[in-house]
Amino acid sequence: MAAIVYFRKISETDDLVEYEFGDDPDNLERRLTMDRASCTSTVQDEQVDYTFLKASRKLNALHTERGVWPERGMSVS
């Protein structure tokens, strides 16, 4: 069974980057915040689950690879 998570940047400040994420690209109901300095993530609904971890890891991987926080993307496994 494949797992897919989509994400889209909704805001960015000097300290934080906020994303919407979820398993339906047309209905991203959850949000996470990335701390730009530490590259750590916090989920706003406090539900630390596979979808959150998958989105967070992909965002960090893309940031490391490209040097910028991505505007949008997805992770498939």
TORMARBA-401497 format. One record per residue: residue in one letter; x, y, z of N, C-alpha, C, O in turn. Coordinates in Angstrom, 2 decimals. Each point is the difference from the previous one (the first is absolute). Layout:
BEGIN
res,n_xx,n_yy,n_zz,ca_xx,ca_yy,ca_zz,c_xx,c_yy,c_zz,o_xx,o_yy,o_zz
A,X,Y,Z,X,Y,Z,X,Y,Z,X,Y,Z
...
//
This chain:
BEGIN
res,n_xx,n_yy,n_zz,ca_xx,ca_yy,ca_zz,c_xx,c_yy,c_zz,o_xx,o_yy,o_zz
M,0.83,-1.18,0.00,-0.83,1.18,0.00,0.88,1.25,0.00,0.92,0.10,0.81
A,-1.20,0.83,-1.70,0.77,1.23,-0.10,-0.53,1.04,0.98,-1.20,0.05,0.30
A,2.11,0.77,0.19,-0.37,1.12,0.87,0.44,1.28,-0.70,1.15,0.12,-0.43
I,-2.06,0.84,0.33,0.30,1.27,-0.65,-0.38,1.13,0.96,-1.06,-0.04,0.63
V,1.93,1.02,-0.54,-0.32,1.22,0.74,0.36,1.19,-0.88,1.07,0.04,-0.61
Y,-1.96,0.93,0.56,0.19,1.23,-0.76,0.20,1.15,0.97,-0.49,-0.04,1.13
F,1.22,1.07,-1.57,0.19,1.18,0.84,0.10,1.24,-0.87,0.38,-0.05,-1.16
R,-0.74,1.19,1.78,0.03,1.29,-0.70,0.35,1.09,1.02,-0.60,0.07,1.06
K,1.58,0.77,-1.41,0.39,1.10,0.88,-1.11,1.04,0.04,-0.55,0.37,-1.04
I,0.22,0.09,2.26,-1.02,1.03,0.12,0.54,1.30,0.58,-0.62,1.05,-0.17
S,1.77,-1.10,0.85,0.63,1.23,0.48,1.46,-0.27,0.34,0.40,-1.13,0.25
E,0.37,2.22,-0.26,1.42,-0.11,0.33,0.44,1.31,0.63,-0.25,1.07,-0.55
T,0.92,-1.16,1.70,0.58,1.15,0.67,1.49,-0.26,0.15,0.51,-1.00,-0.49
D,0.18,1.91,1.15,1.43,-0.20,0.24,0.27,-1.21,0.89,1.07,-0.59,-0.06
D,-2.05,0.22,0.90,0.19,-1.08,0.97,-0.71,-1.31,-0.35,0.50,-1.08,0.32
L,-1.67,1.18,-0.97,-0.85,-1.17,-0.19,-0.52,-0.11,-1.43,-0.15,0.99,-0.71
V,-0.12,-2.24,0.31,-0.68,-0.28,-1.26,-1.20,-0.87,0.34,0.13,-1.03,0.66
E,-1.31,1.44,-1.12,-1.22,-0.75,0.30,-0.52,-0.68,-1.26,-0.03,0.59,-1.08
Y,-0.38,-1.84,1.25,-0.52,-0.81,-1.10,-1.36,-0.59,0.35,-0.29,-0.29,1.16
E,-0.53,0.11,-2.19,-1.18,-0.84,0.07,0.45,-1.36,-0.52,0.86,-0.07,-0.88
F,-1.43,-1.01,1.42,0.37,-1.33,-0.50,-1.15,-0.97,0.21,-0.91,0.24,0.79
G,0.98,-1.35,-1.52,-1.00,-1.05,0.14,0.09,-0.98,-1.15,0.90,0.09,-0.84
D,-1.82,-1.03,0.81,0.04,-1.05,-1.03,-0.88,0.29,-1.20,-0.06,-0.81,-0.93
D,-0.63,1.95,0.91,-0.83,0.41,-1.12,0.47,1.38,-0.46,-0.15,0.97,0.74
P,0.71,-0.86,-1.94,0.57,1.29,-0.44,-1.03,1.12,-0.11,0.36,1.18,0.01
D,-1.62,-1.53,-0.12,-1.06,1.01,-0.10,-0.60,0.36,1.36,-0.86,0.87,0.08
N,1.31,-1.54,0.97,-0.56,0.24,1.32,1.08,-0.20,1.06,-0.02,-0.99,0.73
L,0.95,1.92,-0.66,1.09,-0.07,0.97,-0.47,0.65,1.30,0.05,1.22,0.14
E,-0.50,-2.03,0.80,-0.65,0.50,1.21,0.93,0.21,1.17,-0.36,0.70,0.95
R,1.54,-1.29,-0.98,0.90,0.09,1.15,1.12,1.01,-0.29,0.27,0.34,-1.15
R,0.37,0.14,2.24,1.09,0.96,-0.16,1.19,-0.40,0.86,-0.14,-0.56,1.08
L,1.30,0.88,-1.61,1.23,-0.18,0.77,0.87,1.23,-0.19,-0.09,0.72,-1.00
T,0.93,-0.49,2.00,0.92,1.14,-0.02,1.42,-0.51,0.08,0.32,-0.84,0.85
M,0.54,1.33,-1.74,1.41,-0.34,0.02,0.77,1.17,0.60,-0.18,1.14,-0.41
D,1.03,-1.41,1.38,0.89,1.00,0.57,1.20,0.10,-0.92,0.73,-0.97,-0.18
R,-0.51,2.14,-0.40,1.06,0.16,-0.99,1.39,-0.22,0.59,0.87,-0.53,-0.69
A,-0.65,0.93,1.92,1.33,-0.12,0.60,0.36,-1.45,0.33,1.10,-0.45,-0.30
S,-2.04,-0.27,0.91,0.29,-1.36,0.44,-0.49,-1.08,-0.95,0.35,-1.17,0.14
C,-1.18,1.57,-1.13,-0.61,-0.95,-0.94,-0.86,-1.05,0.71,-0.14,-1.12,-0.48
T,-0.43,1.50,1.61,-0.93,-0.88,0.70,-1.42,0.40,-0.35,-0.28,1.14,-0.35
S,-0.62,-2.10,0.44,-1.38,0.25,-0.38,-0.94,-0.22,1.18,0.28,-0.78,0.92
T,-1.39,1.50,-0.98,-1.05,-0.12,1.01,-1.33,-0.10,-0.74,-0.28,0.79,-0.90
V,-0.52,-1.76,1.28,-1.31,-0.15,-0.61,-1.01,0.76,0.85,0.01,-0.12,1.23
Q,-0.88,0.88,-1.85,-0.90,0.87,0.74,-1.11,-0.74,0.73,-0.48,0.47,1.03
D,0.07,-1.63,-1.55,-1.07,-0.74,0.68,0.54,-0.98,1.04,-0.76,-0.77,0.59
E,2.07,0.79,-0.36,0.69,-0.83,0.98,-0.12,-1.50,-0.27,0.28,-0.82,0.88
Q,-0.69,0.45,-2.09,-0.14,-1.41,-0.38,1.26,-0.42,-0.76,0.08,0.17,-1.22
V,0.89,-0.70,1.94,1.25,-0.46,-0.60,-0.25,-1.40,-0.54,0.01,-0.99,0.74
D,-0.23,0.92,-2.06,-0.31,-1.28,-0.63,0.87,-0.16,-1.25,0.86,0.83,-0.29
Y,-1.09,-1.91,-0.42,0.80,-0.32,-1.18,-0.07,1.11,-1.06,1.02,0.34,-0.60
T,-2.19,0.21,0.38,-0.16,1.05,-1.02,0.82,1.22,0.35,0.67,0.56,-0.86
F,-0.72,-0.13,2.11,0.80,1.14,0.45,1.49,-0.29,-0.14,0.74,0.82,-0.54
L,-0.30,-1.97,1.01,1.43,-0.34,-0.07,0.48,-0.07,-1.44,1.09,0.46,-0.31
K,-1.90,-1.03,-0.56,0.36,-0.11,-1.42,0.13,1.38,-0.63,0.96,0.25,-0.74
A,-1.90,0.66,1.01,0.07,1.36,-0.53,1.23,0.73,0.53,0.73,0.63,-0.75
S,-0.51,-0.73,2.04,1.13,0.68,0.63,1.34,-0.49,-0.55,0.88,0.81,-0.30
R,-0.74,-2.09,0.16,1.26,-0.56,-0.53,0.24,0.41,-1.45,1.12,0.32,-0.37
K,-2.16,-0.32,-0.43,0.14,0.40,-1.41,0.36,1.47,-0.10,0.85,0.38,-0.81
L,-1.50,0.47,1.62,0.32,1.43,-0.01,1.46,0.23,0.37,0.69,0.80,-0.64
N,-0.21,-1.48,1.67,1.40,0.15,0.39,0.94,-0.51,-1.08,1.04,0.61,-0.25
A,-1.38,-1.72,-0.39,0.84,-0.54,-1.06,0.09,0.97,-1.18,1.08,0.22,-0.55
L,-2.22,0.35,0.16,0.01,0.96,-1.12,0.75,1.27,0.37,0.72,0.56,-0.83
H,-0.87,-0.11,2.06,0.73,1.19,0.45,1.51,-0.25,-0.02,0.77,0.85,-0.45
T,-0.36,-2.00,0.91,1.42,-0.35,0.00,0.53,-0.09,-1.43,1.11,0.46,-0.28
E,-1.88,-1.05,-0.60,0.40,-0.19,-1.40,0.07,1.32,-0.77,0.93,0.22,-0.77
R,-1.92,0.65,0.97,-0.13,1.21,-0.82,0.45,1.29,0.68,0.29,1.00,-0.67
G,-0.23,-1.02,2.00,0.41,1.21,0.72,-1.13,1.00,0.22,0.24,1.08,0.52
V,-1.44,-1.41,-0.91,-1.18,0.85,0.20,-1.15,-0.90,0.44,-0.01,-1.20,-0.28
W,-0.97,1.81,0.96,-1.20,-0.76,0.37,-0.91,-0.09,-1.20,-0.31,1.03,-0.61
P,-0.13,-2.23,0.24,-0.81,-0.17,-1.21,-1.38,0.66,0.12,-0.56,0.10,1.09
E,0.05,0.33,-2.22,-1.34,0.60,-0.05,-1.08,-1.07,0.16,-1.03,0.23,0.64
R,1.26,-1.39,-1.22,-0.95,-1.10,0.05,0.72,-1.29,-0.36,1.14,0.02,-0.47
G,-1.81,-1.12,0.70,0.61,-1.28,-0.37,-0.81,-1.15,0.55,-1.11,0.16,0.50
M,1.71,-1.33,-0.62,-0.64,-1.21,0.49,1.07,-1.04,0.30,1.13,0.09,-0.47
S,-1.52,-1.07,1.25,0.88,-1.11,0.32,-0.80,-1.28,-0.19,-1.13,-0.12,0.46
V,1.74,-0.82,-1.14,-0.65,-1.29,-0.30,0.90,-1.12,0.49,1.21,0.03,-0.21
S,-1.82,-1.00,0.86,0.79,-1.19,0.39,-0.87,-1.23,-0.13,0.45,-1.11,0.28
//
